[in-house]
């Protein structure tokens, strides 16, 4: 799976309240959550992001509460993946559970600028910055986790396996 899009940059310690504010947690509708994704960091974010775009952030992305609403909002907003220096442990698990690919690549985060065009190869972890021509290496997504993402998340993956048993 190759993911390609424009970069949207955010800093270190972006917590789940920044990704999707607590005032919107009364909804679990992905489309509604998408409208408010990153709203407190950039009120116009959801209207500017395009399907396939890529979020790039610093260390400890997704820290804070364990809400699944955060990766759901990112995915529903159309972002194809998140590249960060590091992820909070619960966000990391929640992202894969809902089918959002994420990649740790500190070198790319240090150098990639907002607005640049990236391609991320989920199978190999190779990140290509088409704006600068520079390439980076993140850890590839393990096969079993790729299957979860391809299924659309853990629940769909398990349902598919049960139906085929």
N, C-alpha and C positions, 0 to 999 in steps of 0.2 A: 504494500500500500504506500503510495507516494502522496504526500500532502504538500500543497503549494499555495502560497498566499502572501499577502502584505503583512509586515510586522507591526504589532501594537506593543509598545514597551511600557512596563511597569517596574517599580523598584523592589526593594527588599521587604520582607515581612508583610506581604499583602495578605490580610486576613480574610476570613470568609464573610465578615461584615462589610468589607469593601467590595468583594465580588458580588454579593447579593445582600443588601441591607436587611436587617431583622424585620423591618416594617412590611416586607413582602413575603415573609415566611408562612403567611396564612394560605398561600397558594402553592400547589405542587404542579401547576400547569406549566410545562416547559416554555410555551410561547409567551406566557405572561412574565415568567422569570427572565426570559431573554430580553424583554423590553427594559429591564432594570439592571442588567448586567453591568457592573463597574460604574454604576450611576454616581456613586459618591466620590469616585476618583475623577470621572469625566462625564458630566450630565448628558453629553451628546454621543457617548460611546456607541450605544446600541443602534443609533441611526447612521453611524459612520462605518461600522464594521461590515465587511462583505463575507459571504459564504466562502469558506476555505482559508480565510485570514488566519494568522498565527500570532498567539500571544507569547511574548518573551518577558521574563521577569527575573528578579534577583533570587536571593536565598530565602528559604523558609516560606515558599509560596503556599497559600492555603492554610496558614496557621489559624488558630482560634477554635471555634466550635466545630463539631463533627458533622455539620449539616451536609446532606447530599445535594441540597439546593444549589450550592456553589458550583460544582462541576456541571450540573444540569443546566444552569444558566449560561455557562460558557459554551457548552456544546450547542444548546438551543439558539444562542446568538449567532451561530454559524462558524465559530472558530473551529479549525480542523484539529488543532493540538495546542499544547502549551510547552514551551521550552523554558526551563528555569535552572538556576544554579543548584537549587535543592527544593524539595517539597516537604511540607509537613506530612508526617506519616499517615494520619487519617485521611487527608486530602488525596494522597497518593492512592490509597486503597479505594476510596470513593470514586475517583476518576475512572479507574479501570472497571469498577462495578457498574458504572453507567455508560461505559463505552467511549470515554474521552482519552485519546492517546496523549501521554505526557513523556517528556524526555529531559534528563538532566545533562546539561552541557555547559559548564561554567565558562569555557573559552568563548563559545558562541555568544553567551549573554554579555560578556565583557566587550565584545566588538560589534555586534549587530546593532544597527540604528533603526529607529522607528521609520516606517515607510519603505524600508528595503524589502526585496522579494526573496523569499526562501523556499526551498524544497526540502522536505524531510522525508527520508526513506525509512519507514517504520521497520522494515525487515532487516535493514543493515545498520540503522542509526546514523547514517550519513546525512549531514546537513549541508546544503549548498546555498551560499548567498549569491544570488544571480546579479545583484547590484555591484558587488565588489569582486566576485569570482573566487572568493575564499571558501574553503571547505572545512568542516568540523566533524568530529566523531562523538556521537552520544552512544550510550549502550542501546543496542537494538531491543525491541520488545520481544520477550520470549514467546515462543510459538503458542503455548497454552494461553497466554494473556492476549495474544493477537486473535485467537479464536473467540475470546470473550468480547473483544472490541468489534470484530467482524459480525458477531451475532447481535450487536447493539447494546451489550451490557450483560451482566451476570445472570439476571433473571431470564432474559431471552435465551441465553446460552444454556442454562439448566433446563428450561422448557423444551428446547430443541433436542437436547440429549435424552430427556424422558420420553419424548414423542418417538424417538428413533430406537428406543430400547425394546 
